[in-house]
Amino acid sequence: MSDLHEDVFAVSPDIRYVAVAHGQQVRMRARPGLRNASSSDSDLYEELLVNPTLLTLATQRGNIDCGGLRYLIIGYGHFHQLVLPGPAGHVSIAFELGANPADHLQAILRVMAHHGLAEGTSSSGS
């Protein structure tokens, strides 16, 4: 059986970091030798606190009259972060600044579906 992290990394060499969060359980993996990498402690708190909060807020807004939420893209100073809701948490993927996360969205959604993590793929909004 293939590993979700490795399958996501295989989508593009521009992927820096992959995290899968289910409640308080977070599995993170980064490409070795990254420039301007965040600390692992900072990444953990992002996955435990920041991304779930952003997803909750955006989902609530999206459910009012936008047709739901499919994903979020956050533009940090050193990278872009794609955050996708999953059935019991979320998947978070950091990209190099020169990459457009939306260009890889469909491939990532296919990987998530293959691993049983596809939620919100049919609703609209972003």
Secondary structure as GFF3:
##gff-version 3
##sequence-region A 1 126
A	DSSP	alpha_helix	4	9	.	.	.	ID=ss1
A	DSSP	beta_strand	15	22	.	.	.	ID=ss2
A	DSSP	beta_strand	25	30	.	.	.	ID=ss3
A	DSSP	alpha_helix	40	45	.	.	.	ID=ss4
A	DSSP	pi_helix	46	50	.	.	.	ID=ss5
A	DSSP	alpha_helix	51	65	.	.	.	ID=ss6
A	DSSP	beta_strand	72	75	.	.	.	ID=ss7
A	DSSP	beta_strand	80	86	.	.	.	ID=ss8
A	DSSP	beta_strand	89	95	.	.	.	ID=ss9
A	DSSP	three_ten_helix	101	104	.	.	.	ID=ss10
A	DSSP	alpha_helix	105	114	.	.	.	ID=ss11
###
